[in-house]
Amino acid sequence: MAGAAPTPAAAVTAGQAPAAAGDSDPAGLVFVNLLIDKRELYVGESVPVVIEVGARDDVVAALDSPPTLHGDAFTLNLLVGEPEREQRVIDGKPCTLLAWHSVLAAVKPGELSLTLEAPFTVHVPQADHGEASYADEATGDPYSDPAFQSLLQNTTVQAVVATSRPMSFHILALPTENRPAGFSGAVGHFTISSDLSNHRAVVGEPLTLRMHVLGTGNFDRVNSDMLGSSAEWRIYRPTAAFTAAESTGFRGDKVFEQAVVATQPGTRDLPALEFSYFDPQTRRYEIARAPPLSIEVAAGPAATAALAAPTATDTAQALVTRRVAALARGDHTAPSMTADSLIPPYLQLKFLGYPLLLIVAIAGMWFRARAPKPPVPRASSAELLQQMESAAQRGDSEQFFRSASRALRESGVVLDTDVRELLRLADESNYAGELPLDTDLQRCRLVVLRCLATQRAS
């Protein structure tokens, strides 16, 4: 089979094994399985899964595209990269398995089910009882390879969609009781720490306050405003960047950075940072805390200069005193008003070089603007989707909306309400550089995938 499989631990499997020998149903020659450890989840809880597709070694089958999730109540991270490959014997038949590691999450509560689908192209041999194949003549015959046998037999090429058996889940809603005010939807297990770019500063000097959120869970919902308002600090809006510890993005480190500026000198404390999340193991909301940070703040150069600089009244008084003293001296003479030349300064040779340099610079800019520009290579739809998925995992909203808007506009999808709202957010990110703090990249990602899938189907 063209196209990789892990050795799964004890896990729940939803799928189909290959058909028994002699089964003429081509759908029984290929299969798709879902391996997952849990059947009871909370809304938004991310769970690692393994997706296997396989085919019997005695048939020629090619996987046309990675398997997809069938069901609108769940989300599955995009399957990227090369899958793992494994040879395994299932029901006495040698099979080739390809496997992807991914993350599954539910988006609404209830008793829900899902299935997986994988499209194959299968060469199905036609029964011919009048002739024996080379595989029947001798064991270990090199001509017994299925690909070679397909050349000697009459075969038909069929498009087959392997479908897993339905798998049921019990999805729980997140409790409303004791929900923290700053809860952003993070579900998993997390710890936090904080640090400063420098523990010494002066008034008016910006510092960078960092908060690290480490753990496992749905990092796309890990958000924080960090510090709020403070009388002793000038606070700016934080930024975030996510670094995945493995390919699925289930485990990693999300770093928030916030610029803070001290407004008063002395020993100052930055308040303790907090991050709230729901832990599905303890079934309650938890608050991770980082200790407060102390910093020595010195008076800035501007403040020191203000204390030493004379006031406007002092300056005027000193000027009047000097002029009166000069007039009182008998040897005082008036300042000279002579000049070396009667030619105005702007027409003198030493000043003419500046306009010439300006003219040359403007001409160079004009010719550069008129010069033909090399064509910019256009990214394919697959590349744009991969950039979008990568940006969503990192929490990079600017790159996400740039890739998503290009993919939507170039595909010519129908501009429904969700698409218009996504394009509006993309324009806001592009021109304003800021987005609402509650922007849900996961929901926007689902809108893009749904629209593009609808466009391809039409």
VEXMIPA-970777 format. One record per atom (N, C-alpha, C): residue in one letter; x, y, z. Coordinates in steps of 0.05 Angstrom, whole numbers, plus 5000, padded with zeros to 4 digits. Example, Ala and Ser with C-alpha at 12.3 -4.5 7.8 and 13.67 -1.06 7.14 Angstrom:
REM residues 2
A526448865156;A524649105156;A526449345156;S525749555142;S527349795143;S525850015157;
END
This chain:
REM residues 458
M501749765000;M500050005000;M501750255000;A501150444983;A502650684982;A501950865005;G503751015013;G503251215033;G505451225054;A504451145147;A506051015167;A504550895190;A505450645224;A503450575244;A504850535269;P503850635291;P505150595317;P504550325328;T505750255349;T504950015364;T503350105387;P500650125384;P498950245405;P498950085430;A498750225453;A498450095478;A495550015481;A494849925505;A492049845510;A490250085504;A488750075483;A487050295475;A484550185463;V482450355463;V479950285451;V480150325421;T479250135406;T479550145377;T476750145363;A476450325345;A474050315328;A474950285300;G474150065287;G475050025260;G474149755249;Q475349675227;Q474649435213;Q477149285206;A477149025210;A479348855202;A479048775173;P481148685160;P480848605132;P478848375129;A477748355105;A475848135100;A477347865100;A475847655104;A476947385104;A477747315075;A479447105073;A480347015047;A477946935030;G478047015005;G475946944987;G473747144986;D473747345004;D471647555004;D472147734980;S470047754963;S470347914938;S469648204942;D468748284966;D468048564971;D470548724973;P471048924955;P473549074956;P473749244982;A471449314993;A471649475018;A472749315041;G472649045039;G473848885060;G476748845059;L477948945037;L480848915033;L482449145046;V481049365052;V482249595064;V480649675089;F481849815107;F480449885132;F481650135145;V480250245164;V481150485179;V480250445208;N482050515227;N481550475255;N482250735270;L480850765293;L481350985312;L482150865338;L484550935349;L485450845375;L485451075394;I483851045416;I483551265436;I483251145463;D484151275484;D484151175511;D481651235527;K480051425518;K477751515534;K475151515517;R472951465530;R470351495517;R468651705530;E469551815553;E468152025567;E469952275567;L469052485555;L470652725552;L469052975561;Y470453185566;Y469253445571;Y469353615545;V467453795542;V467553975519;V470154125519;G471554125497;G474154265495;G476554105503;E476153875515;E478353705524;E479753575500;S482353605499;S483953485477;S484953215486;V484753015468;V485552745475;V487352645452;P489652535458;P491352415437;P490052175425;V490252145399;V489151915385;V491151815365;V490851565356;V492351455334;V490351355313;I490851435289;I489051365266;I490651175248;E489550935244;E490850735228;E489150685203;V490550665180;V489250565156;V490950325146;G489750135134;G491249905125;G489949755102;A491549575090;A490649415068;A492049145069;R490648945060;R491948685059;R494248685038;D496348525044;D498648525026;D498048375000;D495848224999;D495348074974;D493648224954;V493348484959;V491948654940;V493648904935;V493149034912;V494449284905;V492549514912;A493249664932;A491549884941;A493250134946;A492150364940;A493550614944;A491650804959;L492750924981;L491151114996;L491251384981;D488851484975;D488651724958;D489151974975;S488351985000;S488752215017;S488552125046;P489652285065;P489452205093;P486552175102;P486052005122;P483351965132;P482152225143;T479452235142;T478052475152;T475952395172;L475252585189;L473252535210;L470452595199;H468652405205;H465852445196;H464152495220;G463252745224;G461652825247;G462353115255;D460253285258;D460753565264;D461053625293;A460853425311;A461053475339;A463953455350;F465853385332;F468553345340;F470453495322;T472853555332;T474953675315;T477353485317;L478853475294;L481253315293;L483453485280;N485753495293;N487953645282;N488653535254;L489453715236;L490153645209;L492453445209;L492153225194;L494253025192;L496353115172;V498653175182;V500853275165;V503253095169;G505153115150;G507552955152;G507152665143;E509352525143;E509352245134;E508352065157;P506451885151;P505551705172;P507651495178;E507251355201;E508951135208;E507950885194;R509750705187;R509050455172;R509750215189;E507950015188;E508349765203;E507149535188;Q508549305189;Q507449055178;Q506248905201;R503748805198;R502448655220;R500648445208;V500348225223;V498548015215;V495948045230;I493748075214;I491048115225;I489247895214;D488047745233;D486347515225;D487747325206;G490347285211;G491847095195;G492747205169;K492247465162;K493047585137;K495147795142;P497347785128;P499348005130;P498248265119;C498548475134;C497448735126;C499648955129;T499349165114;T500949405116;T499349625129;L500349735151;L498849945165;L500350215163;L498850425160;L499850695162;L498450835185;A499950985201;A498751105225;A499651395228;W497651565237;W498151845244;W497451885273;H499052055286;H498452145313;H497052415311;S494852445326;S493352695325;S492052745351;V490352955352;V488953035376;V485953075369;L484252945385;L481352965381;L480153125404;A478053285397;A476653445417;A473653465410;A471953475430;A469053505425;A468253795429;V466253885413;V465554165414;V462754215427;K461353995433;K458754035446;K458153785464;P456453815484;P455853595502;P453753405491;G453553165502;G451452975494;G452652705489;E450852515481;E451652255473;E452152265443;L454652255435;L455452305408;L457052065397;S457152055371;S458751845357;S460251965334;L462251815325;L463851905302;L464851665287;T465551715262;T466851515245;T469051645229;L470851485219;L473051575202;L472651455174;E473551605154;E473451515127;E476151555114;A476951365097;A479451365083;A478951285054;P479551455034;P479151375006;P481551224995;F480951004981;F482950834969;F482350794939;T484450734924;T484150624897;T485250334898;V483450144892;V484049864896;V483849724869;H485849564863;H485849384839;H484649114848;V482249064840;V480848824849;V481148614827;P482348374833;P482648164813;P479948034806;Q479647964781;Q477247824772;Q477847524774;A475847374783;A476147084786;A476546954759;D478646794756;D479146644731;D480046364738;H478046174738;H478645904747;H480045734726;G480345844702;G481545684680;G484545704681;E485745904694;E488645934694;E489545954723;A491945854728;A493145874755;A495146104755;S495346234776;S497346454778;S500046344785;Y502046514781;Y504746424787;Y505046364817;A503446494833;A503646444862;A502846164869;D501246014851;D500345754858;D502545544850;E504445614835;E506345414824;E508645354844;A509545544858;A511745504876;A511645694899;T512245604922;T512345774946;T514845954944;G514446214949;G516746394948;G517446484920;D515746424901;D516246504873;D516346814872;P518446934861;P518547224860;P516247344845;Y514947194828;Y512647304813;Y510047304829;S510147214854;S507747204870;S507147474883;D508747684878;D508247944888;D505548044878;P503748154895;P501148244886;P501148444863;A503148614863;A503248814842;A503848674815;F505548464815;F506148324791;F503748154783;Q502448024803;Q500047864797;Q497848024784;S497648284792;S495548444780;S496048494751;L498548474741;L499048504713;L498348254697;L498248014711;L497747764697;L494747694698;Q493247814716;Q490447754718;Q488747984708;N486247924703;N484348134696;N483548274722;T483948534723;T483248684747;T481548924739;T480049014759;T478549264755;T479449464777;V479649714769;V480449924788;V477850044800;Q477750044826;Q475450144840;Q476250344861;A474650554863;A474950754884;A473350664909;V474750614930;V473450494954;V473950684978;V471850734993;V472050895017;V471750705041;A473950675056;A473850505080;A472750675103;T470850565117;T469450705139;T469750545165;S470450675186;S470750545212;S467950495224;R467850315242;R465350275257;R464850515274;P462250595278;P461650825295;P462750785324;M463850995335;M464750985362;M463251195379;S462051105401;S460351275417;S461951415440;F461251655446;F462551815467;F460451945485;H461151975510;H459452125529;H460952385535;I459852605524;I461152865526;I459853035548;L461353125567;L460353285590;L460853575585;A458953745594;A459254035593;A461054115616;L462554335612;L464154435633;L462354555655;P462854495680;P461154605702;P461254905704;T458955015711;T458755305715;T459355385744;E459055195762;E459555255790;E462555285795;N463255495810;N466055555818;N467855615794;R466655705772;R468255765748;R469756035753;P472356045751;P473856295756;P473156505736;A473356765745;A472656985727;A474457005703;G476956925706;G478856945683;G479056695667;F477256505670;F477456255655;F477056305625;S478956205609;S478856255580;S478056005564;G477455785577;G476755535562;G478955325562;A481155375576;A483355175576;A482554925592;V482854695579;V482254435592;V484654265590;G485654165613;G488053995613;G489354015640;H492054005639;H493654035664;H495954215658;F496154435673;F498154645667;F499554745692;T501954835689;T503454985709;T504455235697;I505055435714;I506055695703;I508455785719;S510055955706;S512356085719;S512656355706;S514056535719;S514356805708;S517156905713;D518057095696;D520657215699;D520657485686;L522757645692;L523057915681;L525557925664;S525558095645;S527958135628;S530258255643;N529658405665;N531758525682;N530558585709;H532158555730;H531258605757;H532158875767;R533359035750;R534059315756;R533159485733;A531959715739;A530959895718;A530960175728;V530260355710;V529860645718;V527060715710;V526060925722;V523361025716;V523161085686;G521060985673;G520561035644;G521860825626;E523460645637;E524760445620;E522960195618;P522360105593;P520659875590;P522059615597;L520559435610;L521559165617;L519658965605;T520558715601;T518858505590;T518258305612;L515758275618;L514758075637;L513857835622;R514857595628;R514157355614;R512757155633;M510757025622;M509356815636;M509356565619;H510456345629;H510556085615;H508255905625;V506655805606;V504555615613;V505355345600;L506055155617;L506954895608;L504954685616;G504754465600;G503054245607;G501954105583;T499553985586;T498153845565;T495253935564;G494253965539;G491454045536;G490954195511;N488754345510;N488054505487;N489254775488;F491754795478;F493255045480;F492055265463;D490255205444;D488955415429;D487055575446;R486255475470;R484555625488;R486055725512;V488655705512;V490355805534;V490856105528;N489556275542;N489856565539;N490056705566;S491256935566;S491557085591;S491957385585;D490757545603;D491257835601;D493657915618;M494857725633;M497157765651;M496457985671;L497958205673;L497358415692;L495158595682;G493458685701;G491458885694;G492659165699;S490959345708;S491859625714;S493359635740;S495159825743;S496759865767;S497660155769;A497560265793;A498360545797;A501360575794;E502860365799;E505760385799;E506960305772;W505360195754;W506460085729;W504660165706;R505860225684;R504460275659;R504460005644;I502059895638;I501759625628;I500859635598;Y502059445582;Y501359425554;Y500159145548;R498759125526;R497458875519;R499458655513;P499058415524;P501058195521;P500858065493;T502957935486;T503057765462;T503657475470;A503157285452;A503457005459;A504756855436;A506256645443;A507556465423;A507556185435;F506855985419;F506655705428;F508955545416;T510255375432;T512255185423;T511354905430;A510754745410;A509854475415;A512154285423;A511654105442;A513653915450;A513553665433;E511453625417;E511153395399;E509353475376;S509153305356;S507953385331;S505053455333;T503553335352;T500653385353;T499953655367;G501853775381;G501254015396;G499753975422;F499453725431;F498053665455;F499753745480;R502353735477;R504153805499;R506054035490;G506454235506;G508154455498;G508454675519;D509354905509;D509855135526;D508855385511;K506955525524;K505955775512;K507056005529;V508356185516;V509756415529;V508256665523;F507456805545;F506157075542;F508257285550;E508457495535;E510257715540;E508757975542;Q509358135563;Q507958385567;Q509958605574;A509758825561;A511559055567;A510359205591;V512059255610;V511359415634;V513359635638;V512459865648;V514160095652;V513660195680;A515760225697;A515560325724;A515060625723;T513260725739;T512661015740;T513761145765;Q514760985785;Q515861095810;Q518360955817;P520361095829;P522860965837;P522460825864;G524460645870;G524360495895;G524160195889;T523860045911;T523459755909;T520559705903;R520059595879;R517259555870;R516759255866;D514259175871;D513458895867;D511458875844;L511958685827;L509958615806;L508158405818;P505458445816;P503658255829;P503957975818;A503157775835;A503257495827;A501357445803;L502357285784;L500757215760;L499156965766;E496756945754;E494956715757;E493956625730;F493456355729;F492256245705;F490256025713;S487756045704;S485755855712;S485155665689;Y484555415696;Y483955205676;Y482154995689;F481054825672;F479454595683;F481054345679;D481354195701;D482853945700;D480853705698;P480753565676;P478853345673;P479453105692;Q481853085703;Q482452875721;Q481252925749;T481553175759;T480453245785;T477553335782;R476553385757;R473853465752;R473153735766;R475053915767;R474554175779;R476454375767;Y475754635772;Y477354855762;Y479754885781;E482054935768;E484554975783;E485655255776;I487255365795;I488555625790;I491555585795;A493155615774;A496055595776;A497155875782;R498955905800;R499956165809;R503056175807;A504056405800;A506956465800;A507456675822;P509656655836;P510156845858;P510657125847;P510157335864;P510757615855;P513757655851;L514357855835;L517157915828;L517858195839;S520258225851;S521158485861;S523258595842;I523358865841;I525258995823;I526059265835;E528659335832;E529659595841;E529359795818;V527960005823;V527460215803;V528860475812;A530660565796;A532060815802;A530761045787;A531261295797;A530161525784;A531461555756;G529961615736;G530961625709;G532561875703;P534061875681;P535662115674;P533862365670;A531462325661;A529662555656;A528962685682;A528462515703;A527762635729;A530162775741;T532562655739;T534962785750;T535463045736;A535163055710;A535663305695;A533663515702;A531163435708;A529063625715;A529763755742;L530963605760;L531663725786;L533963915783;A535863865765;A538264025763;A537864265744;A535964245725;A535664455704;A534464705717;P535264955708;P534165205718;P531365235707;T529665375722;T526965435712;T527065665692;A524865705679;A524665915658;A525066195671;T524166235695;T524466495709;T527466545714;D528866335724;D531766365729;D533266435704;T532566305682;T533966355657;T533566645647;A531166735648;A530567015640;A531967215657;Q531967165683;Q533267355702;Q536267365697;A537567135691;A540467135686;A541067285660;L539367265640;L539867405614;L539667705618;V537667795633;V537368085638;V539768185653;T540768045673;T543068125689;T545568155671;R545967965652;R548367985635;R548168225617;R545868285606;R545568505588;R546068775602;V544868795626;V545269045641;V548169085648;A549568875656;A552368895662;A554068975638;A553368885614;A554868955590;A554469245583;L552069345586;L551569635579;L552869815599;A553269725623;A554569895643;A557569925640;R558769745623;R561669765620;R562369965599;G564370125604;G565170335585;G566570235561;D567870005563;D569269895540;D567569715523;H564869705527;H563069535512;H562869645483;T562969465464;T562569535436;T560369365424;A558969475404;A556769335392;A557869095375;P556268885373;P557168655357;P557468725328;S559368595314;S559868655286;S557568545269;M556768695247;M554668615229;M555768575201;T558368535197;T559568495171;T559368215162;A559668165135;A559567905123;A561667885102;D562567635096;D564667585076;D563667615048;S561067575043;S559967585016;S557167695016;L556467824994;L553667924991;L551867724978;I552867494969;I551267284957;I549667144979;P546967114975;P545366974995;P546466695001;P546266605026;P547366335033;P546266115015;Y543566115008;Y542365894993;Y543365884964;L544866104955;L545966094928;L549066044928;Q550166024952;Q553065974954;Q553565674947;L556065624936;L556765364926;L556565144947;K557365214972;K557365004992;K554564905000;F552465064993;F549764984999;F548364844975;L549464874951;L548164764927;L548364464926;G550264334941;G550464044940;G548063904952;Y546764024972;Y544463894985;Y542163854966;P541264064951;P539064024932;P539763814910;L542363814901;L543163614881;L542863334892;L543763284917;L543463024929;L540562934931;L538863134938;L535963074941;L534762994914;I535563144892;I534563084865;I535462804857;V537962734861;V538962464854;V537462254869;A536962294895;A535462094911;A532662054901;I531262274894;I528562254884;I528462114857;A530462174840;A530562044814;A531061734817;G532861664835;G533361384840;G530861234850;M529361364868;M526861244878;M524861214856;W524661414838;W522761394816;W523361164797;F525961144789;F526760924771;F526360654785;R526860634810;R526460384824;R523460304825;A521760504829;A518960454830;A517860364802;R519060474781;R518160414754;R519260144743;A521460044756;A522659804746;A520759564750;P520759384730;P518959154733;P519758974756;K517758884771;K518358714794;K517958424787;P519758254797;P519457964791;P516857854802;P515657674789;P513057554798;P513457414825;V511557454843;V511657324869;V510357054867;P511756844874;P510456574871;P508056554889;R505956444879;R503456414894;R503456144908;A502656144933;A502555904948;A500055744940;S500255474939;S498055304933;S496055294956;S493655184951;S491655164972;S492654984994;A494054764987;A495054585008;A497154725025;E498854885013;E500955035028;E499655235046;L497555375036;L496155575053;L494855435077;L493555205072;L492255065094;L494354965115;Q496654875105;Q498754785123;Q499855025140;Q500155255127;Q501055495141;Q498955575162;M496355555154;M494255625173;M494255445197;E494455175193;E494454985215;E496855025233;S499155075221;S501555125237;S501255375254;A500155585243;A499755835258;A497755795280;A495555635275;A493555585296;A494855435320;Q496555245314;Q497855095336;Q499755285352;R501055465338;R502955655353;R501455875366;G498855915360;G497456145370;G498156405356;D499256385332;D500056615316;D497656705300;S495956895311;S493456975298;S494057135273;E496257285272;E496757445248;E497357265224;Q499057065227;Q499656885205;Q497256715198;F495756635219;F493356465214;F491356615196;F490656865202;F488657005186;F489757075159;R492457125156;R493557185130;R493156935112;S493856705122;S493656455105;S490756385100;A489056415121;A486256335118;A484756515098;S485256775099;S483856955081;S484756905052;R487356855048;R488356795020;R487056535010;A486956335027;A485756075018;A482756115011;L481356275026;L478456315020;L478056484995;R479656694992;R479256874969;R480056734943;E482256584944;E483156454919;E481356214911;S479956104931;S478155874924;S475455964913;G474756224918;G472256324907;G469856214922;V469956174948;V467756064963;V465556274966;V463156174971;V460856354975;V461156505002;L460756765001;L461256925025;L458856925043;D458556715060;D456356705079;D457156865104;T455556865124;T455957035148;T458556965162;D459156705165;D461656625179;D464156705163;V464056675136;V466356745120;V466757055121;R464657205119;R464957495121;R466157585147;E465257455169;E466357525195;E469357455197;L470057225185;L472957135186;L474657335169;L473657415146;L475157605129;L475357875143;R473257945158;R473358205173;R475558185194;L475757965208;L477857925228;L480657925215;A480757805191;A483357805177;A484258085170;D482358255160;D482958535154;D483758685179;E482358635201;E483058775226;E485858695235;S486558435232;S489258355240;S491358475222;N490658505196;N492658595176;N493158895179;Y490959055183;Y491259345183;Y491459465211;A490059355230;A490159465257;A492259325275;G492959075268;G494958935283;G494058825309;E491458855315;E490358755340;E487758605335;L487058415352;L484558265350;L483258255377;P480658215378;P479358175404;P480657945419;L480757985446;L482057785462;L480657515462;D478057515456;D476557265455;D476457135428;T478257215409;T478257095383;T478856795385;D477156625373;D477356335375;D478556235349;L481156175349;L482456085324;L481355805316;Q480655645336;Q479655375329;Q476955395314;R475255575323;R472655615309;R473155725281;C474955915278;C475656025252;C476855815233;R478455635245;R479655415229;R477455235218;L475455175235;L473255005226;L471655135204;V471255405206;V469855545184;V471255515158;V473955555158;V475455535133;V475255255121;L475655045138;L475554775128;L472854705117;R470654795131;R467954735122;R467454865095;C468255115092;C467755255067;C469255135043;L471755065048;L473354945027;L472354675019;A471454515040;A470254255033;A467654285017;T466054485024;T463554535009;T464154614981;Q466254774978;Q467054874951;Q467954644934;R469554454945;R470454224929;R468154044922;A466254004940;A464053824935;A462253934912;S462054204911;S460354314889;S461854324863;
END
